[in-house]
Amino acid sequence: MAHIDYFFSTMSPFTYLAGTRLEEIAARHGATLSYKPLDILALFTRTGGTAPKDRHDNRKAYRMQELKRQSVKAGLAMNFAPMFFPVNTAPSSYAIIAAQKAGGGDVSALVHGFTRAVWAEERNIAEDEVIRDVMTRAGFDPAIADHGMMMAADTYMANLEEAVSRGVFGAPFYICDDDERFWGQDRLDDLDLHLAGKL
């Protein structure tokens, strides 16, 4: 059975634009998933990237065009200048880590719920009220996040170290168990073909 490690950030617009396509692809091929939220700004620093606000104007302009095109292709509503961006992603990431370990809900819905909150709903995913609401909507007991805080914090840091050691430099980033790597939601078709043995 194939396995995919999914490295992502809860404030990444491209993670939001991935929607639930990864889960659909995994289900089609009988692949399992591990969700690995990480600190994307720390990842950029560690791997030679630049935070969006510090990029050259040419890059900022292209990024905006790409966000608009990709949102149309994905059929997802998007606010291109969200009120709460950048945002502290640690609380929402801890919630995902704790929820994945505890089980009982839909991790995919949880991840998408947090990214949608940033990019379509003008909500602050660093706030307890928002975190609890998104967890509840995804079928999780929101108290899970409170109980698993220390473990989740350690895992969040470990995810960053693992990402750097395995060649990750952006989000979303998908690594198969044969070490084939795919960066960006616009490479999900390639991941699909790879799992089908066609690429």
C-alpha angles and dihedrals in degrees: 000000000000121000131202127199108209116205114189148143124237090222097048112116090207091054086054091049090053086069110177096320093114091057091048091051092047091050092049091055099035091245125156123226137215115196113217113181114191145177101271096191091053088048091054090051092049096046105038099266129133130227111251093247091056097049124110115270090248090059093045091052093049092046090055092050090049093049090053094048094045094048090055091048091048094045091230125140111236139186105212094202104038119195094231104047128148094030137171102268097187097090095050091043091051088052092053093047093049092045093050090053095045097043125194099116143052111283092188091056089048094053093045090045092058095046091045089051089059101039104033110017106043092233129146109237091194090069120096093224092056093045092051092048094050091047092050092049089052091054099257130128102246090216087073090079092055095050096045099045100116095043091046093050091052092047092048090057091043090052090059092050091047091049093053092047092050099049102263116150106158145015140299094028126169126198122188123210089256088059095252105150130206124188122200137013088267088069095059091100088057090050089051092051091047093053088049089055093245099110 
